[in-house]
Amino acid sequence: MARGTLPADVSEPAEEVDGDGLEQDQYLVFTAMEQEFGIQAMRVQEISAMVEITTVPRSPAYIEGILNLRGRLVSVVNFRKKFGFEARDEDEDTRIIIVEHRGFPIGILVDSVEEVIRIPDEKVQKLPEAAATTASEDYLSGVGLLGERLIILLDADELLSKTDLLEVEAVRRAVGEPQPGKALAGPPRQENDPRGQGHRGPASGTKEGR
């Protein structure tokens, strides 16, 4: 595991990833459903341990909610739910990968984070036609083959572009932040939350479908 590019042990709620020296063929490898996935390491801003997430009423099922990252609101996408995988409770290995998308930080909730590794272009193959779909071809950039390892490589921009993320104003309304020229609103009414939870702490597993 490369220190300086990826925290070996995230003991604080969030640690910044040092992007200096990272190259396009370096990927942050994470897991879901015991399968390895990779995104370009230079796209990763931070890796966070599980922190409190506030759910937002009427958001897509794969949107876990929002979190406060040093004063910035971060929409959190559950990677398992986004791809239709079986849901699971968070544990001590759960991580939130923070990437920037269209000027806003987005968190991707994953089972665990492994390491930053280099996957040369000659080790990347296209997804076999029999396994590819129109949708998957849009956000999968290929499959990295390293010895016995098979790492599915994701295009972060395409993936998030095809994800219904929370609009900034909707997020502000959900957490009661004042909009420009408006007074601070009261807290959202919990009975309007169809999932029945306004706040969720680390590894609580209180949301439906976990």
Residue, then its C-alpha position, 0 to 999 in steps of 0.5 A: m500500500a502506497r503511503g502518501t497516496l492512500p491512508a493505510d489506516v483511516s483513524e480520523p473521519a476523513e483524510e486527504v489523498d495526496g494527489d502529487g505524483l499520481e499518474q493516469d495509470q494509477y487506480l484506487v482499488f476498492t471492493a463491493m460484493e468481494q469484487e475489486f473495482g478501480i477508479q483513477a487515483m488522481r480523481v480521489q480527493e479524500i477517503s473517509a471512515m463511516v461518519e454520520i449521514t443525514t437522509v434526504p426525503r424522496s431521494p433515489a434509493y441508492i442515495e444514502g443522503i448527505l454529510n458535512l465535510r468540513g462545512r461542505l455538503v457531500s451527496v453520498v452514493n451507495f455503490r452496492k445499491k447503485f449497481g443493484f447488489e445486495a445491501r449490507d450493514e456498514d462495518e469498520d472496513t466501510r469507506i466513503i471515497i470523495v471525488e469532485h464532480r462538476g464542482f461539487p464533492i460526491g461520496i461513494l460508499v464502498d465495502s472497503v478500500e484496498e490500495v493504489i496500484r499502477i495498471p499499465d494500458e497493456k494490462v487493460q482489456k475491454l469488457p467482453e461483448a457477451a458481458a457488456t451492455t449499453a449502460s455498462e459500456d458507458y461507465l466501465s473503462g475496461v478490466g485490469l488484469l494483474g496476475e490472477r486479479l481482475i479489477i473492473l475499472l470505472d469512469a468516474d465522470e460517466l458513472l456520476s453523470k448517469t447518477d441522479l444526484l441531489e440538487v444543491e438547493a434540495v440539499r440546502r432545504a433538507v438540512g435547513e441551510p439558508q438560501p441567498g436572501k432567505a432566513l434560516a428554515g426550521p429542521p425538516r419534518q421527520e414524518n415527511d421522510p419515507r424512510g423514517q430516519g432523519h439521521r444515521g450514524p456509523a454502522s447503525g443499519t437502521k435504514e430499510g433495505r440494509 
